[in-house]
Amino acid sequence: MSSFISLYFFIFLPVVVLFNFVIPRKFRYIWLFVTSICFYGSIDLGSTIVLALVILLTYGAALLLEKSDEGKRKLVLTGSLIVTIGTLVVFKYLGFIVGTFKGLTGGDASDSAIKLLAVTGISFYMLKAIGYLIDVYREDIQAERNLVKYALFVSFFPQILSGPIERAGKMLPQFTYPLTVDYDRLRDGLFQMLWGYFLKMVIADRLSIYVAGVYSNPAGAVGFTAFMATIFYTFEIYCDFAGYSHIAIGMARILGIDVMKNFESPYLSGSIAEFWRRWHISLSTWFRDYLYIPLGGNRKGTVRKYLNVLIVFAVSGLWHGAAWTFVFWGFLHGVYQVIGYLLRPVRDFLVDTFKVERRAFSHRLIKIVVTFLLVNYAWVFFRASSMVQAFAVIKNSLVFTPWQIMDQSLYSYGLTRLDFLVAILGIMLVILVDIANYYGIIVREKIMSQGIWVRYLIGLVGVLIILILGIWGPGYDAGSFIYQQF
């Protein structure tokens, strides 16, 4: 049961939902905890042991925080954070640290000889646990006495692999008083899951074939073929991660739990700052509340504000992966924002001088296109296996070769003409749905408001499209969700 797209999971989930219906509400958290541990344990037993240790450590630390007097609270928090973050560093970053040190001292950076257990989802559930400790320390919430409820908060199976990274103050009360799952809630959750599977299996996994073909030989892809690889990866990672989030949110909904929205039409953003208010919302708000604001936020002067932004985004990049490409990707987004702040007076001057209407469609469109291109080329560093490969892809993508649109070059990287057409149509559909969402029109809710035959027809067509056009079966392996590796 390695992910939400395995055959075993499609057997597992209906059983969980069925028993969740019949078990009395006050005992459902026990059932959800048991199923969450079974789900996670089926992925890797060693990872489950690490998860249990983290749960016990942070559960005990939170209780100790409440019992300690003011003089000892900070010491307890500091000690527990050191141990918790130290665990994350050991299992995720030790090889990277040793390799970097060897590289700086003239050794072979590629041979760190440290191969520890790869703990699935550790970056996500660690942030939930750390946020919980800080919330208890700040007295925003009380420490949870019920160990099973707290363990469920950390291990809740729809979220444990790739989020959304919820707060204890929102989740723990729901485990105590789960919502009643009626027909409308069940139907809405299933439709959201269906959209998530479409994004993942029809679009993201199809785009990944072309992207992998180009990135495996970046020197051979020059011009429009390389540029399309950058565009395709930008939508691949969006459809992959947003697809996971939709599945997780819809799944939680049919279990009686509400989980926060994680994406809000991010590629329609008019600035990098707006992009991060719309992309991976649970992570960006976590870093805002637990790192940016404690660092001083924008309260300690302009220079300190810029420094805090750079630190937060560099740490965010490192959180995503133990490689300098991820650090550079995060730092680059921080640089984008600092430059945006610095250029604001210039932009305001030009707008006033040339009487530009800020709310005009053309002005908004230009901002969206510029922001999209900045984000698009930053993703190259996220996808590349090295800085050298990233710069090679970017350099090749800037070569002007418009004739490749008409010849067969685009079909030399794993996708047939039909697959390429499906990918393009899928991207167009995602854009249309995001535009509707941007203007407050939730397509899923519009479908829900239609007659029963229309709803069932749309649902049936959606299932058939996933079965027919989804990337699975002979010749393909449905890939794991990209963010699952983080």
Phi, psi and omega per residue, in radians:
M1 nan 1.043 -2.962
S2 -1.249 -0.367 -3.124
S3 -2.882 -3.057 -3.126
F4 -1.271 -0.099 -3.087
I5 -1.944 0.260 3.117
S6 -1.580 2.706 3.125
L7 -1.072 -0.706 -3.126
Y8 -1.080 -0.600 -3.134
F9 -1.184 -0.613 3.134
F10 -1.222 -0.264 2.990
I11 -1.579 -0.692 -3.086
F12 -1.108 -0.815 -3.023
L13 -1.092 -0.841 3.126
P14 -1.027 -0.609 3.110
V15 -1.137 -0.759 3.121
V16 -1.078 -0.796 -3.109
V17 -1.134 -0.751 -3.108
L18 -1.072 -0.855 3.141
F19 -1.190 -0.533 3.117
N20 -1.147 -0.512 3.093
F21 -1.185 -0.726 -2.960
V22 -1.605 -0.355 3.134
I23 -1.288 2.386 3.096
P24 -0.947 2.511 -3.020
R25 -0.956 -0.703 -3.042
K26 -1.232 -0.226 3.130
F27 -1.891 -0.008 -3.043
R28 -1.134 -0.540 -3.126
Y29 -1.086 -0.536 3.105
I30 -1.180 -0.785 3.111
W31 -1.090 -0.764 -3.135
L32 -1.153 -0.599 3.090
F33 -1.166 -0.797 3.140
V34 -1.050 -0.795 -3.125
T35 -1.198 -0.596 3.111
S36 -1.138 -0.756 3.114
I37 -1.169 -0.681 3.087
C38 -1.097 -0.755 3.127
F39 -1.069 -0.877 -3.091
Y40 -1.203 -0.688 3.131
G41 -1.132 -0.522 3.117
S42 -1.200 -0.376 3.111
I43 -1.378 -0.842 -3.119
D44 -2.894 2.114 -3.105
L45 -1.191 -0.702 3.125
G46 -1.050 -0.717 3.095
S47 -1.105 -0.594 3.136
T48 -1.143 -0.622 3.098
I49 -1.126 -0.757 3.097
V50 -1.091 -0.765 3.112
L51 -1.008 -0.787 -3.136
A52 -1.086 -0.714 3.137
L53 -1.131 -0.723 3.116
V54 -1.117 -0.737 3.126
I55 -1.060 -0.853 -3.111
L56 -1.128 -0.718 3.141
L57 -1.080 -0.887 -3.061
T58 -1.294 -0.550 3.054
Y59 -1.080 -0.854 3.134
G60 -1.164 -0.692 -3.132
A61 -1.101 -0.681 -3.140
A62 -1.148 -0.732 3.096
L63 -1.119 -0.676 3.121
L64 -1.164 -0.625 3.098
L65 -1.043 -0.752 -3.112
E66 -1.204 -0.546 -3.099
K67 -1.474 -0.313 -3.051
S68 -1.398 2.629 3.058
D69 -1.370 3.021 -3.018
E70 -1.007 -0.612 -3.094
G71 -1.236 -0.449 -3.080
K72 -1.759 -0.249 -3.062
R73 -1.042 -0.806 -3.133
K74 -1.117 -0.634 3.119
L75 -1.152 -0.738 3.113
V76 -1.110 -0.796 3.135
L77 -1.068 -0.831 -3.114
T78 -1.052 -0.798 -3.133
G79 -1.103 -0.762 -3.128
S80 -1.184 -0.645 3.104
L81 -1.187 -0.658 3.116
I82 -1.076 -0.791 -3.140
V83 -1.165 -0.769 -3.101
T84 -1.141 -0.900 3.134
I85 -1.158 -0.610 3.095
G86 -1.067 -0.668 3.084
T87 -1.076 -0.765 3.102
L88 -1.076 -0.772 -3.124
V89 -1.089 -0.784 -3.100
V90 -1.067 -0.815 -3.041
F91 -1.437 -0.401 -3.067
K92 -1.970 -0.547 -2.951
Y93 -2.086 -0.073 -3.045
L94 -1.095 -0.776 3.105
G95 -1.066 -0.710 3.119
F96 -1.116 -0.733 -3.135
I97 -1.136 -0.820 -3.135
V98 -1.130 -0.739 3.115
G99 -1.073 -0.737 3.108
T100 -1.111 -0.749 3.122
F101 -1.080 -0.752 3.120
K102 -1.100 -0.690 3.118
G103 -1.113 -0.690 3.137
L104 -1.231 -0.450 -3.103
T105 -1.757 0.200 3.062
G106 1.575 0.082 3.119
G107 -1.490 -3.059 3.128
D108 -1.529 1.800 -3.068
A109 -1.170 -0.375 -3.101
S110 -1.430 -0.122 -3.095
D111 -2.172 1.361 -3.125
S112 -1.475 -0.263 3.101
A113 1.058 0.325 3.109
I114 -2.036 1.893 -3.125
K115 -2.192 1.556 -3.135
L116 -1.613 3.029 3.113
L117 -1.029 2.249 3.059
A118 -1.472 1.846 -3.032
V119 -1.527 1.984 -3.084
T120 -1.130 2.283 3.037
G121 1.239 0.162 -3.023
I122 -1.079 -0.615 -3.124
S123 -1.120 -0.598 -3.093
F124 -1.350 -0.884 -3.071
Y125 -1.295 -0.390 3.050
M126 -1.145 -0.701 3.123
L127 -1.147 -0.649 3.076
K128 -1.090 -0.776 -3.116
A129 -1.183 -0.728 3.129
I130 -1.138 -0.766 3.102
G131 -1.052 -0.667 3.106
Y132 -1.081 -0.808 3.135
L133 -1.059 -0.762 -3.114
I134 -1.170 -0.684 3.113
D135 -1.099 -0.698 3.084
V136 -1.151 -0.729 3.126
Y137 -1.078 -0.723 3.138
R138 -1.329 -0.130 -3.095
E139 1.152 0.490 3.021
D140 -1.307 -0.515 3.086
I141 -2.433 2.860 3.023
Q142 -1.598 2.614 3.086
A143 -1.099 2.409 3.133
E144 -1.349 2.143 3.131
R145 -1.379 -0.555 -3.080
N146 -1.397 1.925 -3.081
L147 -1.083 -0.669 -3.108
V148 -1.141 -0.728 3.127
K149 -1.125 -0.735 3.122
Y150 -1.151 -0.733 3.119
A151 -1.075 -0.632 3.094
L152 -1.154 -0.704 3.099
F153 -0.978 -0.775 -3.105
V154 -1.296 -0.624 -2.944
S155 -1.881 0.062 -3.065
F156 -0.817 2.039 -2.872
F157 -1.119 -0.529 3.056
P158 -1.101 -0.422 -3.034
Q159 -1.858 -0.331 -2.871
I160 -1.160 -0.524 -3.083
L161 -1.365 -0.733 -3.060
S162 -2.588 0.503 3.087
G163 1.410 -2.805 -0.051
P164 -0.996 2.643 -3.076
I165 -1.514 1.586 -3.072
E166 -1.436 2.881 3.107
R167 -1.695 2.565 -3.127
A168 -1.076 -0.615 -3.113
G169 -1.080 -0.428 3.114
K170 -1.645 -0.653 -3.007
M171 -1.434 -0.764 -3.051
L172 -1.034 -0.760 3.085
P173 -1.065 -0.541 3.129
Q174 -1.224 -0.557 3.094
F175 -1.220 -0.522 3.100
T176 -1.325 -0.683 -3.125
Y177 -2.259 1.253 -3.133
P178 -1.116 2.571 3.142
L179 -1.249 2.628 3.044
T180 -1.295 2.247 -3.124
V181 -1.579 1.787 3.104
D182 -1.622 -3.097 -3.076
Y183 -1.074 -0.764 -3.110
D184 -1.096 -0.739 3.139
R185 -1.157 -0.749 3.117
L186 -1.079 -0.793 -3.128
R187 -1.118 -0.753 -3.138
D188 -1.111 -0.743 3.133
G189 -1.133 -0.704 3.132
L190 -1.156 -0.682 3.109
F191 -1.160 -0.653 3.104
Q192 -1.165 -0.685 3.071
M193 -1.104 -0.694 3.133
L194 -1.063 -0.743 3.096
W195 -1.114 -0.677 3.107
G196 -1.109 -0.752 3.118
Y197 -1.155 -0.618 3.075
F198 -1.096 -0.822 3.140
L199 -1.037 -0.744 -3.085
K200 -1.282 -0.973 -2.908
M201 -1.499 -0.533 -3.123
V202 -1.576 -0.714 -3.054
I203 -1.736 -1.065 -3.006
A204 -1.049 -0.844 -3.104
D205 -1.178 -0.500 3.086
R206 -1.274 -0.780 3.115
L207 -1.086 -0.591 -3.080
S208 -1.119 -0.479 3.134
I209 -1.138 -0.833 3.123
Y210 -1.139 -0.779 -3.112
V211 -1.066 -0.795 3.140
A212 -1.089 -0.643 3.117
G213 -1.102 -0.726 3.138
V214 -1.256 -0.798 -3.077
Y215 -1.239 -0.366 3.081
S216 -1.273 -0.373 3.099
N217 -2.564 1.208 -3.057
P218 -1.090 -0.468 -3.139
A219 -1.186 -0.461 -3.112
G220 -1.498 -0.218 3.135
A221 -1.841 1.864 -3.093
V222 -2.192 2.366 3.071
G223 1.567 -2.359 -3.008
F224 -1.120 -0.555 3.119
T225 -1.107 -0.704 3.106
A226 -1.243 -0.692 3.119
F227 -1.082 -0.720 3.112
M228 -1.120 -0.563 3.103
A229 -1.131 -0.658 3.106
T230 -1.177 -0.734 3.118
I231 -1.135 -0.784 -3.115
F232 -1.098 -0.691 3.139
Y233 -1.203 -0.624 3.091
T234 -1.005 -0.705 3.112
F235 -1.478 -0.470 3.084
E236 -1.075 -0.875 -3.076
I237 -1.202 -0.553 3.088
Y238 -1.180 -0.889 -3.108
C239 -1.157 -0.586 3.124
D240 -1.177 -0.907 -3.063
F241 -1.322 -0.745 3.078
A242 -1.124 -0.612 3.079
G243 -1.067 -0.801 3.086
Y244 -1.033 -0.803 -3.095
S245 -1.082 -0.735 3.111
H246 -1.098 -0.723 3.118
I247 -1.105 -0.804 -3.109
A248 -1.112 -0.772 -3.125
I249 -1.167 -0.769 3.120
G250 -1.120 -0.697 3.121
M251 -1.114 -0.798 3.108
A252 -1.064 -0.651 -3.118
R253 -1.089 -0.715 -3.118
I254 -1.348 -0.094 3.019
L255 -1.761 0.059 3.093
G256 1.550 0.276 -3.097
I257 -2.116 2.314 3.077
D258 -1.656 2.260 3.139
V259 -2.096 2.508 -3.049
M260 -1.130 2.661 3.046
K261 -1.196 2.474 -3.073
N262 -1.933 -0.303 -3.123
F263 -2.430 2.533 -3.103
E264 -2.499 1.282 3.125
S265 0.841 1.015 -3.007
P266 -1.132 -0.550 -3.088
Y267 -1.425 0.110 2.993
L268 -1.805 0.263 -3.128
S269 -1.288 2.563 3.137
G270 -1.726 0.054 3.103
S271 -2.812 2.851 3.108
I272 -1.148 -0.664 3.103
A273 -1.061 -0.736 3.111
E274 -1.178 -0.638 3.099
F275 -0.980 -0.755 -3.102
W276 -1.366 -0.171 2.954
R277 -1.466 -0.210 -3.078
R278 -2.012 -0.321 -3.093
W279 -1.806 2.305 3.103
H280 0.745 1.038 -2.998
I281 -1.017 -0.682 -3.106
S282 -1.133 -0.594 3.115
L283 -1.342 -0.796 -3.095
S284 -1.118 -0.659 3.098
T285 -1.252 -0.551 3.077
W286 -1.103 -0.860 3.136
F287 -1.129 -0.588 3.092
R288 -1.112 -0.829 -3.011
D289 -1.385 -0.568 -3.011
Y290 -1.921 -0.084 3.091
L291 -2.287 -0.960 -3.070
Y292 -1.086 -0.888 -3.130
I293 -1.144 -0.795 3.075
P294 -1.055 -0.517 3.085
L295 -1.235 -0.236 -3.122
G296 2.157 -0.262 3.118
G297 0.949 -2.248 3.097
N298 -1.903 0.391 -3.062
R299 -1.593 -0.156 -3.017
K300 -2.079 0.586 3.071
G301 1.736 2.849 -3.046
T302 -1.157 -0.811 -3.106
V303 -1.077 -0.772 3.131
R304 -1.125 -0.635 3.100
K305 -1.062 -0.822 3.137
Y306 -1.092 -0.724 3.121
L307 -1.096 -0.738 3.127
N308 -1.092 -0.698 3.104
V309 -1.070 -0.798 -3.136
L310 -1.114 -0.712 3.131
I311 -1.116 -0.828 -3.100
V312 -1.063 -0.769 -3.095
F313 -1.300 -0.561 3.042
A314 -1.140 -0.742 3.091
V315 -1.130 -0.681 3.092
S316 -1.059 -0.732 3.096
G317 -1.091 -0.770 3.118
L318 -1.133 -0.615 3.094
W319 -1.034 -0.631 -3.096
H320 -1.228 -0.531 -3.117
G321 -3.016 2.649 -3.113
A322 -1.538 1.241 3.114
A323 -2.771 2.646 -3.117
W324 -1.196 -0.391 3.078
T325 -1.116 -0.682 3.110
F326 -1.203 -0.707 3.119
V327 -1.082 -0.771 -3.135
F328 -1.126 -0.702 3.103
W329 -1.019 -0.832 3.137
G330 -1.139 -0.794 -3.133
F331 -1.078 -0.657 3.128
L332 -1.075 -0.696 3.082
H333 -1.135 -0.613 3.053
G334 -1.133 -0.740 3.099
V335 -1.087 -0.746 3.084
Y336 -0.923 -0.816 -3.076
Q337 -1.187 -0.731 3.127
V338 -1.088 -0.775 3.098
I339 -1.070 -0.690 3.100
G340 -1.057 -0.734 3.091
Y341 -1.112 -0.768 -3.083
L342 -1.163 -0.593 -3.089
L343 -1.537 -0.040 -3.100
R344 -1.024 -0.782 3.103
P345 -1.061 -0.638 3.119
V346 -1.154 -0.781 3.135
R347 -1.092 -0.749 3.132
D348 -1.096 -0.691 3.124
F349 -1.104 -0.790 -3.133
L350 -1.142 -0.690 3.128
V351 -1.108 -0.756 -3.141
D352 -1.210 -0.702 -3.092
T353 -1.146 -0.778 -3.067
F354 -1.688 0.178 3.071
K355 0.947 0.809 -3.130
V356 -1.368 2.288 3.077
E357 -1.470 1.911 -3.046
R358 -1.067 -0.541 -3.093
R359 -1.519 0.013 -3.140
A360 -1.175 2.569 -3.110
F361 -1.062 -0.737 -3.099
S362 -1.089 -0.728 3.132
H363 -1.142 -0.760 3.121
R364 -1.121 -0.701 -3.125
L365 -1.103 -0.743 3.120
I366 -1.064 -0.767 3.130
K367 -1.090 -0.704 -3.138
I368 -1.141 -0.779 -3.117
V369 -1.116 -0.785 -3.141
V370 -1.100 -0.799 3.123
T371 -1.083 -0.736 3.133
F372 -1.065 -0.764 -3.126
L373 -1.147 -0.678 3.090
L374 -1.091 -0.791 3.122
V375 -1.155 -0.723 -3.109
N376 -1.011 -0.836 -3.099
Y377 -1.340 -0.414 3.017
A378 -1.177 -0.613 3.124
W379 -1.068 -0.420 3.131
V380 -1.021 -0.725 3.127
F381 -1.194 -0.546 3.103
F382 -1.176 -0.666 -3.074
R383 -1.484 -0.575 -3.013
A384 -1.200 2.637 3.119
S385 -1.466 -0.226 3.123
S386 -2.730 2.843 3.096
M387 -1.121 -0.639 3.133
V388 -1.077 -0.802 3.126
Q389 -1.110 -0.710 -3.129
A390 -1.057 -0.842 -3.134
F391 -1.170 -0.541 3.093
A392 -1.155 -0.752 3.127
V393 -1.115 -0.780 -3.134
I394 -1.097 -0.792 -3.140
K395 -1.051 -0.811 -3.113
N396 -1.172 -0.557 -3.102
S397 -1.239 -0.302 -3.112
L398 -1.582 -0.048 3.081
V399 -1.317 2.329 -3.039
F400 -1.508 1.854 3.134
T401 -2.387 1.173 -3.067
P402 -1.104 -0.402 -3.120
W403 -1.138 -0.313 3.136
Q404 -1.177 -0.275 3.071
I405 -1.153 -0.546 -3.031
M406 -1.722 -0.502 -3.130
D407 -1.450 -2.920 -3.041
Q408 -1.645 0.198 -3.041
S409 -1.048 -0.676 -3.064
L410 -1.177 -0.324 -3.071
Y411 -1.745 0.359 -3.127
S412 -1.785 0.175 -3.042
Y413 -2.196 0.610 2.984
G414 1.785 -0.283 3.140
L415 -1.866 2.311 3.015
T416 -1.308 3.024 3.099
R417 -1.023 -0.715 -3.136
L418 -1.163 -0.770 3.110
D419 -1.065 -0.714 3.132
F420 -1.091 -0.727 3.126
L421 -1.123 -0.739 3.101
V422 -1.057 -0.727 3.136
A423 -1.084 -0.790 -3.139
I424 -1.121 -0.784 3.125
L425 -1.106 -0.653 3.100
G426 -1.105 -0.755 3.098
I427 -1.075 -0.741 3.128
M428 -1.077 -0.693 3.117
L429 -1.133 -0.734 3.109
V430 -1.058 -0.748 3.136
I431 -1.091 -0.769 3.141
L432 -1.105 -0.753 3.126
V433 -1.125 -0.697 3.130
D434 -1.179 -0.637 3.088
I435 -1.111 -0.775 3.094
A436 -1.058 -0.775 3.127
N437 -1.103 -0.656 3.141
Y438 -1.048 -0.611 -3.141
Y439 -1.672 0.310 3.020
G440 1.454 0.222 3.127
I441 -1.779 1.883 3.140
I442 -1.582 1.919 -3.040
V443 -1.015 -0.707 -3.125
R444 -1.054 -0.706 3.123
E445 -1.182 -0.613 3.085
K446 -1.132 -0.688 3.093
I447 -1.133 -0.715 -3.129
M448 -1.093 -0.466 -3.094
S449 -1.450 -0.103 -3.130
Q450 -1.425 2.997 3.114
G451 -1.121 2.827 -3.029
I452 -1.065 -0.654 -3.107
W453 -1.232 -0.627 3.102
V454 -1.155 -0.759 3.137
R455 -1.066 -0.824 -3.109
Y456 -1.172 -0.620 3.124
L457 -1.140 -0.791 3.121
I458 -1.096 -0.743 3.105
G459 -1.073 -0.779 3.141
L460 -1.114 -0.770 3.113
V461 -1.066 -0.719 3.118
G462 -1.062 -0.772 3.117
V463 -1.092 -0.766 -3.139
L464 -1.108 -0.707 3.125
I465 -1.075 -0.750 3.136
I466 -1.138 -0.740 -3.135
L467 -1.160 -0.673 -3.061
I468 -1.483 -0.764 -3.027
L469 -1.759 -0.173 3.122
G470 -1.116 2.566 -3.125
I471 -1.487 1.636 3.073
W472 -2.823 3.051 -3.127
G473 1.552 -2.887 -3.089
P474 -0.984 2.292 3.103
G475 1.600 -0.243 -3.114
Y476 -2.348 2.660 2.963
D477 -2.173 2.128 3.104
A478 -1.063 2.044 -3.054
G479 -1.240 2.680 3.020
S480 -1.135 2.703 3.090
F481 -1.082 2.405 -3.053
I482 -0.985 -0.817 -3.053
Y483 -1.307 -0.141 3.100
Q484 -1.117 -0.496 -3.104
Q485 -1.283 -0.224 -3.087
F486 -1.621 nan nan
